[in-house]
Amino acid sequence: MTSFRAITLDLISSELEFTTSRSSGPGGQNVNKVNSKVTLRWNVKQSAVLTPEEKELLLQKLSSRLTSDGEILLSAQDKRSQLQNKEEVIVKLENLLQSAQAKKKKRKPTRPSKGAVQSRLDKKKKHSDKKKNRQTRY
């Protein structure tokens, strides 16, 4: 298996598309006048900077987050300013890319200790005896 380079914002920043719209977040009357909601759009399928292997990895790992066209759509509207929302949506993308590139730890099989096995068997025996003692004798 080949090793992948880290997919960073510096690498893909030229392909990111930001749009703004009116937010439903805090801001009172400011909400009705200012486009503070920021939506980030990035097409993974048509990315020119990613290798086919990197595209395949992202399409596989982020399949639940992609549109049918292979785009990632993220938005932020919690802050009052457009700039803060833009920074927040960039952080969201960084976290998403980091989690997609994280290697899954291999599971180490474990066994129960002798004491745990013995205590389980003792409990079973005790429970069985309790049930036996309840039986009516004819």
N, CA, C and O of each residue as an XYZ file, in Angstrom:
552
protein
N       0.850     -1.184      0.000
C       0.000      0.000      0.000
C       0.891      1.242      0.000
O       1.866      1.322      0.747
N       0.542      2.197     -0.841
C       1.342      3.415     -0.928
C       0.946      4.376      0.182
O      -0.194      4.375      0.646
N       1.903      5.192      0.598
C       1.591      6.172      1.642
C       1.067      7.453      0.986
O       1.554      7.873     -0.063
N       0.090      8.047      1.609
C      -0.531      9.256      1.078
C       0.081     10.487      1.725
O       0.489     10.459      2.886
N       0.138     11.559      0.962
C       0.562     12.836      1.548
C      -0.632     13.404      2.316
O      -1.784     13.059      2.055
N      -0.332     14.255      3.235
C      -1.400     14.866      4.029
C      -2.134     15.885      3.166
O      -1.518     16.744      2.537
N      -3.446     15.778      3.147
C      -4.266     16.726      2.387
C      -4.550     17.900      3.319
O      -5.291     17.772      4.294
N      -3.947     19.048      3.003
C      -4.085     20.227      3.863
C      -4.844     21.323      3.131
O      -5.085     21.239      1.927
N      -5.214     22.348      3.881
C      -5.924     23.479      3.279
C      -5.038     24.237      2.292
O      -5.526     24.757      1.289
N      -3.728     24.299      2.577
C      -2.815     24.972      1.653
C      -2.864     24.327      0.274
O      -2.774     25.002     -0.752
N      -3.010     23.004      0.274
C      -3.021     22.238     -0.967
C      -4.295     22.497     -1.772
O      -4.234     22.641     -2.993
N      -5.436     22.558     -1.106
C      -6.719     22.637     -1.812
C      -7.370     24.021     -1.788
O      -8.466     24.194     -2.322
N      -6.714     25.002     -1.180
C      -7.350     26.316     -0.983
C      -7.813     26.960     -2.292
O      -8.806     27.688     -2.294
N      -7.128     26.712     -3.390
C      -7.524     27.323     -4.665
C      -8.833     26.741     -5.192
O      -9.479     27.357     -6.040
N      -9.232     25.578     -4.711
C     -10.449     24.919     -5.198
C     -11.667     25.166     -4.310
O     -12.777     24.756     -4.652
N     -11.469     25.828     -3.180
C     -12.580     26.075     -2.263
C     -13.415     27.244     -2.756
O     -12.886     28.255     -3.218
N     -14.718     27.091     -2.652
C     -15.636     28.146     -3.089
C     -16.510     28.537     -1.898
O     -17.173     27.691     -1.298
N     -16.504     29.813     -1.567
C     -17.282     30.315     -0.438
C     -18.458     31.134     -0.953
O     -18.304     31.956     -1.857
N     -19.626     30.906     -0.377
C     -20.799     31.734     -0.686
C     -21.383     32.220      0.631
O     -21.225     31.578      1.670
N     -22.057     33.359      0.575
C     -22.664     33.905      1.780
C     -24.164     34.058      1.570
O     -24.643     34.237      0.450
N     -24.887     33.983      2.676
C     -26.332     34.181      2.623
C     -26.792     34.694      3.980
O     -25.994     34.810      4.911
N     -28.055     34.995      4.087
C     -28.576     35.512      5.350
C     -28.638     34.398      6.372
O     -29.022     33.268      6.068
N     -28.258     34.733      7.568
C     -28.159     33.760      8.649
C     -29.400     33.770      9.510
O     -30.147     34.748      9.540
N     -29.612     32.663     10.216
C     -30.703     32.641     11.186
C     -30.141     32.690     12.599
O     -30.868     32.488     13.572
N     -28.853     32.958     12.706
C     -28.179     32.970     13.999
C     -28.418     34.244     14.775
O     -29.293     35.030     14.413
N     -27.650     34.470     15.847
C     -27.832     35.653     16.687
C     -27.461     36.935     15.955
O     -26.693     36.912     14.993
N     -28.007     38.043     16.414
C     -27.650     39.310     15.794
C     -28.800     40.284     15.718
O     -28.628     41.401     15.229
N     -29.969     39.890     16.189
C     -31.119     40.804     16.188
C     -31.475     41.233     14.786
O     -31.594     40.394     13.893
N     -31.648     42.533     14.572
C     -32.029     43.035     13.259
C     -30.884     42.919     12.263
O     -31.091     42.982     11.051
N     -29.676     42.751     12.787
C     -28.506     42.568     11.930
C     -28.713     41.375     11.003
O     -28.265     41.386      9.856
N     -29.400     40.337     11.509
C     -29.646     39.112     10.749
C     -30.425     39.413      9.470
O     -30.190     38.793      8.433
N     -31.340     40.355      9.547
C     -32.188     40.653      8.397
C     -31.484     41.472      7.323
O     -31.987     41.589      6.205
N     -30.329     42.039      7.648
C     -29.662     42.955      6.719
C     -28.349     42.430      6.158
O     -27.946     42.815      5.060
N     -27.677     41.553      6.903
C     -26.302     41.193      6.557
C     -26.201     39.713      6.196
O     -26.805     38.861      6.849
N     -25.426     39.416      5.144
C     -25.184     38.033      4.751
C     -24.010     37.478      5.562
O     -22.860     37.537      5.128
N     -24.320     36.937      6.748
C     -23.232     36.477      7.610
C     -23.035     34.962      7.576
O     -22.009     34.472      8.048
N     -23.988     34.214      7.031
C     -23.834     32.765      6.923
C     -22.855     32.458      5.791
O     -22.968     33.008      4.695
N     -21.894     31.573      6.066
C     -20.888     31.219      5.058
C     -21.027     29.738      4.735
O     -21.067     28.896      5.631
N     -21.100     29.430      3.436
C     -21.164     28.047      2.972
C     -19.922     27.760      2.149
O     -19.579     28.504      1.230
N     -19.256     26.670      2.494
C     -18.054     26.253      1.776
C     -18.430     25.088      0.869
O     -19.140     24.171      1.282
N     -17.952     25.131     -0.358
C     -18.231     24.089     -1.339
C     -16.903     23.641     -1.937
O     -16.111     24.467     -2.390
N     -16.658     22.315     -1.939
C     -15.436     21.780     -2.538
C     -15.776     20.470     -3.238
O     -16.307     19.546     -2.622
N     -15.469     20.400     -4.523
C     -15.758     19.208     -5.303
C     -14.560     18.270     -5.248
O     -13.512     18.553     -5.827
N     -14.721     17.160     -4.553
C     -13.639     16.187     -4.391
C     -13.408     15.437     -5.711
O     -12.265     15.200     -6.102
N     -14.493     15.069     -6.388
C     -14.370     14.293     -7.638
C     -13.590     15.042     -8.708
O     -12.812     14.435     -9.444
N     -13.788     16.355     -8.805
C     -13.163     17.130     -9.878
C     -11.924     17.890     -9.409
O     -11.475     18.813    -10.088
N     -11.375     17.519     -8.276
C     -10.194     18.199     -7.753
C      -8.989     17.940     -8.652
O      -8.717     16.802     -9.035
N      -8.278     19.008     -8.978
C      -7.105     18.887     -9.856
C      -5.827     18.630     -9.066
O      -4.837     18.163     -9.629
N      -5.837     18.926     -7.777
C      -4.611     18.786     -6.983
C      -4.483     17.421     -6.307
O      -3.406     17.072     -5.824
N      -5.555     16.657     -6.268
C      -5.511     15.350     -5.620
C      -5.197     14.243     -6.633
O      -5.623     14.300     -7.787
N      -4.450     13.247     -6.182
C      -4.187     12.078     -7.027
C      -5.443     11.200     -7.029
O      -6.285     11.330     -6.140
N      -5.577     10.316     -8.007
C      -6.759      9.439     -8.023
C      -6.905      8.601     -6.740
O      -8.022      8.337     -6.295
N      -5.780      8.187     -6.154
C      -5.844      7.398     -4.915
C      -6.374      8.236     -3.759
O      -7.172      7.763     -2.950
N      -5.916      9.502     -3.691
C      -6.383     10.392     -2.623
C      -7.877     10.688     -2.788
O      -8.625     10.733     -1.812
N      -8.295     10.890     -4.041
C      -9.724     11.125     -4.298
C     -10.545      9.928     -3.842
O     -11.568     10.083     -3.176
N     -10.089      8.736     -4.205
C     -10.801      7.512     -3.847
C     -10.915      7.360     -2.335
O     -11.969      6.989     -1.820
N      -9.823      7.648     -1.628
C      -9.825      7.568     -0.168
C     -10.863      8.520      0.429
O     -11.654      8.125      1.286
N     -10.857      9.784     -0.030
C     -11.801     10.776      0.498
C     -13.242     10.423      0.120
O     -14.149     10.560      0.941
N     -13.455      9.973     -1.110
C     -14.812      9.621     -1.533
C     -15.347      8.453     -0.710
O     -16.539      8.387     -0.410
N     -14.463      7.545     -0.354
C     -14.862      6.402      0.451
C     -15.147      6.808      1.891
O     -16.197      6.471      2.438
N     -14.211      7.534      2.508
C     -14.324      7.877      3.930
C     -15.417      8.917      4.200
O     -16.058      8.892      5.250
N     -15.623      9.830      3.244
C     -16.592     10.915      3.454
C     -17.883     10.703      2.677
O     -18.617     11.660      2.429
N     -18.169      9.471      2.291
C     -19.321      9.205      1.431
C     -20.636      9.742      2.005
O     -21.507     10.181      1.255
N     -20.779      9.707      3.330
C     -22.025     10.188      3.930
C     -22.117     11.714      3.936
O     -23.202     12.264      4.121
N     -20.997     12.400      3.738
C     -20.972     13.863      3.784
C     -20.986     14.499      2.398
O     -21.037     15.724      2.284
N     -20.940     13.683      1.336
C     -20.840     14.202     -0.032
C     -22.199     14.268     -0.710
O     -23.099     13.481     -0.413
N     -22.332     15.225     -1.633
C     -23.523     15.277     -2.471
C     -23.369     14.229     -3.569
O     -22.325     13.584     -3.660
N     -24.385     14.050     -4.397
C     -24.308     13.065     -5.484
C     -23.258     13.461     -6.522
O     -22.775     12.607     -7.266
N     -22.901     14.741     -6.578
C     -21.874     15.210     -7.521
C     -20.471     15.101     -6.941
O     -19.499     15.440     -7.617
N     -20.348     14.633     -5.696
C     -19.042     14.491     -5.064
C     -18.550     15.765     -4.405
O     -17.343     15.971     -4.278
N     -19.468     16.624     -3.985
C     -19.094     17.891     -3.348
C     -19.288     17.807     -1.841
O     -20.214     17.166     -1.344
N     -18.386     18.474     -1.131
C     -18.543     18.649      0.314
C     -19.157     20.024      0.523
O     -18.641     21.024      0.024
N     -20.253     20.071      1.259
C     -20.903     21.339      1.596
C     -20.877     21.505      3.105
O     -21.422     20.678      3.836
N     -20.249     22.568      3.570
C     -20.207     22.877      5.000
C     -20.657     24.314      5.184
O     -20.358     25.173      4.355
N     -21.372     24.579      6.263
C     -21.790     25.958      6.504
C     -21.660     26.309      7.978
O     -21.674     25.440      8.850
N     -21.534     27.600      8.228
C     -21.446     28.122      9.597
C     -22.252     29.404      9.664
O     -22.157     30.260      8.785
N     -23.052     29.527     10.725
C     -23.863     30.735     10.886
C     -24.015     31.131     12.341
O     -24.865     31.954     12.680
N     -23.188     30.545     13.209
C     -23.331     30.803     14.641
C     -22.825     32.171     15.068
O     -23.313     32.730     16.051
N     -21.869     32.711     14.357
C     -21.275     33.993     14.740
C     -21.989     35.145     14.030
O     -22.702     34.948     13.046
N     -21.775     36.356     14.562
C     -22.410     37.532     13.960
C     -21.662     38.039     12.744
O     -22.255     38.670     11.869
N     -20.359     37.770     12.675
C     -19.602     38.318     11.550
C     -19.307     37.244     10.506
O     -19.119     36.070     10.824
N     -19.275     37.680      9.277
C     -18.999     36.792      8.146
C     -17.599     36.186      8.268
O     -17.400     35.004      7.985
N     -16.635     37.000      8.690
C     -15.256     36.541      8.816
C     -15.135     35.416      9.847
O     -14.449     34.423      9.607
N     -15.799     35.575     10.989
C     -15.759     34.528     12.012
C     -16.409     33.239     11.518
O     -15.925     32.145     11.807
N     -17.493     33.369     10.781
C     -18.162     32.191     10.221
C     -17.286     31.511      9.168
O     -17.280     30.285      9.054
N     -16.548     32.317      8.400
C     -15.642     31.748      7.399
C     -14.529     30.963      8.090
O     -14.176     29.866      7.656
N     -13.978     31.526      9.164
C     -12.935     30.831      9.916
C     -13.480     29.535     10.519
O     -12.790     28.517     10.550
N     -14.719     29.584     10.996
C     -15.336     28.404     11.603
C     -15.549     27.289     10.577
O     -15.331     26.115     10.875
N     -15.971     27.660      9.379
C     -16.220     26.649      8.340
C     -14.897     26.049      7.849
O     -14.854     24.885      7.453
N     -13.836     26.831      7.873
C     -12.504     26.323      7.497
C     -12.024     25.319      8.538
O     -11.451     24.286      8.190
N     -12.256     25.620      9.813
C     -11.882     24.697     10.886
C     -12.669     23.389     10.741
O     -12.119     22.306     10.941
N     -13.951     23.494     10.395
C     -14.775     22.298     10.189
C     -14.191     21.422      9.083
O     -14.123     20.200      9.217
N     -13.769     22.063      7.981
C     -13.185     21.311      6.869
C     -11.877     20.653      7.282
O     -11.624     19.498      6.939
N     -11.040     21.386      8.021
C      -9.770     20.813      8.500
C     -10.029     19.577      9.357
O      -9.362     18.556      9.188
N     -10.990     19.661     10.272
C     -11.320     18.530     11.137
C     -11.840     17.346     10.330
O     -11.514     16.195     10.619
N     -12.650     17.640      9.318
C     -13.201     16.591      8.466
C     -12.101     15.877      7.690
O     -12.094     14.650      7.593
N     -11.174     16.655      7.140
C     -10.059     16.065      6.390
C      -9.146     15.263      7.308
O      -8.652     14.201      6.928
N      -8.922     15.773      8.516
C      -8.073     15.066      9.477
C      -8.684     13.720      9.858
O      -7.988     12.706      9.908
N      -9.977     13.720     10.122
C     -10.627     12.475     10.523
C     -10.672     11.475      9.372
O     -10.610     10.268      9.603
N     -10.780     11.964      8.127
C     -10.812     11.071      6.966
C      -9.451     10.431      6.726
O      -9.371      9.313      6.216
N      -8.382     11.131      7.089
C      -7.036     10.627      6.840
C      -6.463      9.839      8.011
O      -5.389      9.249      7.896
N      -7.169      9.827      9.133
C      -6.664      9.133     10.327
C      -6.654      7.628     10.077
O      -7.602      7.069      9.525
N      -5.593      7.001     10.481
C      -5.474      5.549     10.339
C      -6.251      4.880     11.465
O      -6.176      5.303     12.618
N      -6.993      3.838     11.125
C      -7.761      3.115     12.120
C      -6.830      2.190     12.886
O      -6.042      1.457     12.288
N      -6.923      2.224     14.214
C      -6.074      1.369     15.036
C      -6.498     -0.079     14.867
O      -7.685     -0.393     14.777
N      -5.490     -0.965     14.825
C      -5.785     -2.381     14.723
C      -6.180     -2.899     16.101
O      -5.546     -2.570     17.104
N      -7.228     -3.708     16.141
C      -7.713     -4.232     17.413
C      -6.815     -5.360     17.886
O      -6.468     -6.265     17.128
N      -6.446     -5.283     19.161
C      -5.676     -6.364     19.760
C      -6.661     -7.274     20.489
O      -7.345     -6.832     21.412
N      -6.738     -8.524     20.087
C      -7.676     -9.416     20.778
C      -7.225     -9.655     22.220
O      -6.038     -9.850     22.480
N      -8.165     -9.639     23.137
C      -7.842     -9.852     24.552
C      -8.649    -11.031     25.077
O      -9.637    -11.447     24.471
N      -8.210    -11.562     26.214
C      -8.926    -12.664     26.844
C      -9.276    -12.250     28.266
O      -8.553    -11.476     28.894
N     -10.397    -12.774     28.769
C     -10.723    -12.460     30.165
C      -9.714    -13.118     31.101
O      -9.180    -14.185     30.797
N      -9.457    -12.482     32.231
C      -8.493    -13.023     33.197
C      -9.082    -14.266     33.874
O     -10.294    -14.482     33.851
N      -8.219    -15.065     34.466
C      -8.679    -16.285     35.152
C      -9.653    -15.933     36.272
O     -10.653    -16.619     36.484
N      -9.342    -14.850     36.981
C     -10.218    -14.419     38.080
C     -11.596    -14.036     37.587
O     -12.597    -14.350     38.231
N     -11.658    -13.352     36.434
C     -12.945    -12.929     35.876
C     -13.759    -14.148     35.446
O     -14.968    -14.199     35.668
N     -13.101    -15.122     34.835
C     -13.788    -16.344     34.404
C     -14.325    -17.089     35.627
O     -15.474    -17.531     35.637
N     -13.481    -17.225     36.665
C     -13.882    -17.941     37.868
C     -15.055    -17.251     38.554
O     -15.992    -17.909     39.004
N     -15.001    -15.917     38.632
C     -16.081    -15.181     39.302
C     -17.387    -15.323     38.516
O     -18.458    -15.421     39.115
N     -17.311    -15.336     37.187
C     -18.515    -15.521     36.359
C     -19.110    -16.906     36.605
O     -20.323    -17.044     36.763
N     -18.267    -17.921     36.637
C     -18.753    -19.282     36.871
C     -19.348    -19.428     38.269
O     -20.351    -20.119     38.447
N     -18.732    -18.779     39.266
C     -19.262    -18.818     40.633
C     -20.647    -18.175     40.691
O     -21.550    -18.691     41.350
N     -20.810    -17.041     39.996
C     -22.104    -16.355     39.955
C     -23.167    -17.252     39.332
O     -24.289    -17.345     39.830
N     -22.794    -17.918     38.225
C     -23.732    -18.807     37.541
C     -24.165    -19.944     38.459
O     -25.344    -20.293     38.511
N     -23.212    -20.516     39.177
C     -23.499    -21.640     40.080
C     -24.431    -21.187     41.201
O     -25.383    -21.883     41.552
N     -24.143    -20.012     41.757
C     -24.954    -19.468     42.846
C     -26.391    -19.222     42.376
O     -27.351    -19.531     43.082
N     -26.519    -18.655     41.164
C     -27.838    -18.371     40.598
C     -28.596    -19.673     40.340
O     -29.797    -19.761     40.597
N     -27.896    -20.664     39.839
C     -28.499    -21.967     39.557
C     -29.001    -22.618     40.846
O     -30.098    -23.176     40.883
N     -28.179    -22.540     41.909
C     -28.576    -23.115     43.195
C     -29.817    -22.406     43.745
O     -30.711    -23.049     44.297
N     -29.868    -21.091     43.592
C     -31.016    -20.306     44.065
C     -32.281    -20.785     43.366
O     -33.318    -20.951     44.009
N     -32.205    -21.011     42.039
C     -33.368    -21.466     41.276
C     -33.776    -22.875     41.702
O     -34.964    -23.178     41.808
N     -32.791    -23.730     41.946
C     -33.074    -25.117     42.343
C     -33.807    -25.153     43.687
O     -34.729    -25.945     43.880
N     -33.390    -24.294     44.600
C     -34.005    -24.253     45.922
C     -35.453    -23.780     45.876
O     -36.209    -24.055     46.808
N     -35.854    -23.091     44.844
C     -37.231    -22.589     44.725
C     -38.192    -23.677     44.238
O     -39.404    -23.553     44.412
N     -37.661    -24.734     43.633
C     -38.518    -25.753     43.065
C     -39.331    -26.431     44.175
O     -38.832    -26.690     45.270
N     -40.597    -26.706     43.854
C     -41.439    -27.380     44.836
C     -41.182    -28.876     44.735
O     -41.015    -29.418     43.642
N     -41.154    -29.521     45.862
C     -40.890    -30.959     45.875
C     -42.201    -31.715     46.165
O     -42.948    -31.352     47.074
N     -42.463    -32.764     45.382
C     -43.685    -33.549     45.560
C     -43.396    -34.875     46.138
O     -44.313    -35.667     46.354
